Amino acid sequence: MPTRPMKQPEFITLMAMMSAVVSFSIDGMLPALPSIAAQLTPEDVNRAQLIVTSFVLGLGVGTLFAGPISDTVGRKPTILGGVAIYAIGAALAASAQSLEMLLAARVLQGLGSSGPRIAALALVRDLHSGRHMARIVSFIMMVFTLVPAIAPSVGTVIIAAFGWRGIFGALIVFAFTMASWMTLRQPETLARDKRRPLRLGPLAAAFREVMTHRPVVTATAVQTLVYGVLFATLSSTQQIFSITFGRGASFPFWFAAIALSSGGASLLNATFVLRLGMRHLITLALGVQVAFSAALVVAFSQGLLPGWLAFPAYLAWNTGVFIMASLTIGNLNALALEPLGHIAGMAASVNGAIATVVSVGIAVPIGLAFDGTPVPLMAATAGLAVTGFGLMKTIPR
């Protein structure tokens, strides 16, 4: 069992890889959606979007339990148990003969991925707090963005060689590689005398503490809105590239460019968060998103853009969504966990579960509203961002 802490670059890379299990499970599937739709739901191709949101739903539900479990048994056992469940879900998805079976397997995959996602965040909180935690999370997100940058291209190669079912085999290999690295190199960060019993009374008390802390609840609400924008965009982006702009074949390359741009935003966040603070950066990012989305809604719906400018405008807007996520999600996590370090697992679970599950309810109708143009997505983004901007103004400095 490892006892010496890892150096920060290795630690950040490993934590990013744990988070990347979620990203790879979403972004790596995007090139497969047309093939899956043609094979399993040819009568309604829009339903293929549910492959993304069903995974997110399982992730959100599992998140509610992963934190308390990690507070009881430790961070590493929670991660390893989650990887095992994730692998079972991936194996079932690879053999699914109907869309319904595939969606059920994706929910199971999401449940399993909540272990690495939440336990890793609690592990970071065990070692860091406040703006320093936000800085570490920003570096993690910077590395984490490399996965969305390459995942669609990797997915395209796997599909060409093995069909869309081969992607799930790659996901299993990726998850087990991460789990092996963590087992061999990362010490447990939650000492036995700091663990909390998995009993209803203490769990209820911790849950009440999280839900009655107003700044924490507000940060969670804003995170929910940001996730809603992000998941709606991820669900719709392949269709918009392919159907609206006829660029389905080159989608992986455009998506890589978008993801790398958001990685640069994570680096900027890590640089400025210690100087400006989490609240200021979140509010600024949301405010810019409101203005940009509203302007493009008017431009697209009123036909103000010349044809040659429509795709570059959408590409800039899509990049802006990912940059907004890079400047807000890590900071919102730090805001929500900062006052609750003594129950970091429960706080991470409640924050993650609410933000993820509710965001699915936001993202699904937005994605299904796709009408051949990006207008419904942009309009919804403007509304969600302005609500988040208003909520941020209520959090005391």
N, C-alpha and C positions, 0 to 999 in steps of 0.2 A: 504493500500500500504506500503511495507517495506521501511524504510528510513535508517536503520543502515546497514553498510557494513558487509558482512559475514566474518568470520574468514577464513584465507587462506586455511586450509585443506578442508573446506566445499566448498569454492569458486572453488578450483581446481577440486574437484570431480564433481561439477555441470557443469563446463565448459567441463570437459572430457566426461560427459554424453551427452552433446550436440553434441560433435564431434562423440561420439559413435553411434549416430543415423545413421550416414553414414556407420560406420564400421559394425554395426549389419545388416544393409540393404544389405551389400555385403557378409560378411563372413558367416552370418547366412543362406544365400541361397546356399552356396557351396555344402552341402550334398544333396540338392534337385535337383541339375542339372541333375543327371542320370534319376531320376523319371520324371522330366519335359521333358527331351529329349525323353524318351520312350513314353510319352503320347502325346506331342504336335509336336515333330519334329523327329520321328523315322527314317526318310529317311536320315537325316543329323545331327547326334548327336553333331557335332562340333558347330552347330548354337546355342546350349544351352548356350555357353559362352557369347552370346550377352545379356543375362539377367544381367550380371555384367556390361558390357560396356554401355548398354542403360541407366542404372541408372546413371552411371558416366557422360554420355552425358547430361542428364537432369540437373544434379548437376552443371555441368560447365556452361550451358546456364543460369540457374537461378542465379548463382553466379554473373554474370554481372550486375544483377538488384538489388540483395539483399543489397549490400553495399550502393549504393545511396539512396535506400529506407530507410535503417537504419539511414543514415545521416540526413534524412528529418523527419521521424516520431519517431525515437528513436530505441534503440536496442530491447527492450522487445516486442513492437508490431510487429516488423519484425519477431522475433522468433515465436510468437504465430500464425501469419498468415501463416508462412511456415509450421508449424506443421499441420494446418488445410488442406492445399493443399496436404501434404504428406499422411495424413490419407485417403483422397479421392482416391489418387493413389493406396494406399495399398488395399483399399476395391475393386477397379476395378480389380486389379491384382488377388485378391482372387477368383473372379468370371470369369476370362478370359477363353474362350473356344478355343483360338487359340494362337499360339506363337506371331503372329503380335499384337493381342490385349494385350497380356501380356507385350510385349516390350513397347507398347505405355503407358501402365499404369506405367511401371518402369521409363519411362522418366518423367512422372508426379510426381512420388515419388521423383525422383532426384531433380526436380524443387523445390518441397517443402522443401527438406532437406537443400537446399542452405541457407534458412533463418537462422536456428540455426547455421549452420557451419560458415557463414560469420559474422553474427551479434555477435556471441560469440567471434570471433577473434577480431573484432573491439572493443568489450566491454573490452577485456583484454588490448588492446592498449590504451583505455581511461584511464586505471588505471596504466599502466606500460610502460616502453620504454627500448630500447637498450638491453644490455646483461641481464638486470633484466627481461625484457619481454621474452627473449629467455629461461631464466631459468624457468620462470613460464610455458611457453609452453612445456618445457621438462618434467616438473612434470605432466602437463596435459596429455601428450603423454604416460607417464609411466602408469597412471591410465587407459588411453584410451586403452592400449594394453591388459588389462584384458578382454575386450570385444571380440577381435579376439581369445583370448585364449579359451573362453568358448562358443562363438557363434556357431561354427560347432557342438559342442556336444549338445547345446540347440536345434539347428535346427534338429539334428538327433532324439532327444526325441520327439519333436513336430511332425515331420513327422511320427514317429511310432504311435503316438496317434491320429493324425488328418489328416494325409496326407500332401503333400507339400503346399496346400492352407492354412493350419493352421498357417504357418509361418507369413503370412501377418497380421493375427489377433494379433499375438504376437508383431509384429512391431508397430501396432497401440497403443497397451497398453504401450509399452516402450516409445513411443514418447509423449503420453499424461501424463505419469508419470513424465517425465523430464519437460514438460511444466508447470505442476502444481507446482512442486518444485520451478522452477524459478519464477513463479508468486507470490508465497507466501514468498519467501526469498530474492530474488535479487533486490536491488534498481536499477532504471534506471540510467545509467552512463553518458548519453548525455544530458546535460542541454538544456533547450529550447533556450536559447540565443546562443548556439553553433550549432544549427541545420541549415542545408543548404537547400535553396529552391530547390524543384524538378523541375527546369526549364532547358531548353536545353542549354542556354548560360553558366550558372555556371557549369553544368555537363560536357559540352564540354571542358571548361577551366580546370576543374579538371582532365579530361581524358588526355588532352594534357600534363598536368604537370606530370602525372604518366608515360606516354609513351615517354617523352623526358628526363627523368632522367635515365641516362645510367646505373649506378649501379643497380637501381631498375629493369630495363629491363633485365639486365644480370642475376640477381638473379631469376627473373621470368622464364627466359629461362632454367636455370639449374633445377629449380623446375619442369618444364615441363618434362624434361628428366627423372628425378627421378620418377615422377608420371608414366611416360610411362613404366619404368621398373616394378614398383610396380603393376600397373593394369594388365600388361601382365602376370606377375607371378601369381596374384590372379586368372586371367581367366584360366590359364593353369594348375594350381597346382593340382586340383582334378583329372584331366585326367592323369597327369603324375604319381601321386600316384597310381591310379587305373589301368591304362592300361600299363604303362611302368614297374611298380614295383609290381603290383598285391597286393597293400595294401589299397584298397578302403575302406574296412571295418574298418580299424584302422586309417583312415585319420584324424578324429576329434582329436584324441589323439596326433598324430604327429603335427598337426597344432597348438594345444594348447602349445606344447613345444616350437615351433618356435616363437609364439607370446610372450610367457613369456620371452624368450631370448632377444627379441627386447625391452621389458620393462626394462630389466636390462641395455640395451644400453642407454635408455632415462634417467635413473638415473645417469649413468656415464656422459652423456652430461650435465645434470643439475649441476653436480659437477665441470666439467672442463671448461664449456663455459665462466665463469667469469674470469678464469685464462688464457685460451688460445685464446679465441675469436671465433666468429662464422665462419669466413673465414677459419681459420686453420683447424677446425674440419670437415667442409664440404669437403675441399680439400683432407684431409687425408682419409676420408671415401670413396670418389670416387676413389682415387688412389689404395686403397686396393682392391676395387671391380673390377677394371680393371684387376689387376694381377690375382686375384682368378678366375674370369670368363674366361679369356683367357686360363689359365692353364687347366681348366676343359673342355673347348671346345676341346682342343687338346687331352686330355686324353680320353674323350668319343668318339670323332669322329675317333680316331686312334686305339680304342680298347686296350688302355694301362692299364685300370683298371681291376683287377680280378673281377669276378662276385660278390663275397661277399662284395666287397668294393664299388660297384656302388651306391647302395642306401645310405649308410652313406655319400658318397661324395656329392650326390645330396641334402641330408638333410642339410649338412653343408652349401652348397651353398645357398639353399633356406633361411636358417636362416640368412646368410650373407646379403641377399637382404633386409630383414626386419630390421636388425641392421643398414645397410646403411640408410634406410629411417628414422630410429629413430635419427640418428646423423646428418641428413641434413634437413628434412622438416621443423621442428620447427625453426632451425637457418635461413633457407632461407626465411621463413615468416617474421622473425624479421628483417633480412637485407632489405627486400622489403618495410616494413612498417616504419622502423626507421626514415627515413628523411621526411615522409609524414604523421605525426601524425595529422595535421590539416585537412586532408581529409582521415582519416583512413578507413572509409567505402568504399569510391571509390577505394582507393589503394588496400584494401583487395579484392574487387570485381574484379578489372582488373587483379590483380595477380592470384586470384583463377580461374577466368573464362578462361584466356588464358592457364594457366597450366593444367587445367582439360580437357577442350575441345580438345586442341591439343594433349594431352596425349592419349585421346581415339583414335585419328587417328593413333597414334604410336602403341598402344596396340592391336587394333583389328587385323591388319595383322600379328603381331607377334603370337598372340594366334591362329589364323586360320592356321598358318604355322606348327602347331604341327604335327609331322610325326611319333609319337610313341616313340620319344626320347627327352631328354631335350636340345639337341644341338641347335636347332633354338632359343630357349629362352635364353640360355646362351650366344650365339654369339651376339644376339641383345643387351643384357645387357652390354657386353663388349664394343660394339660400342657406346652406349648411355652414358656409364660412362666415357669413354675417352673424348667424346665431352664435357661433363659437367666439367671434370677436366680442360680441356683447357680453357673453359669460366671463371672458377673461378680464373684462373691466371690473367685475365684482370681486375678484380675488385680491385680498389685501396684500400690500407689499411687505 
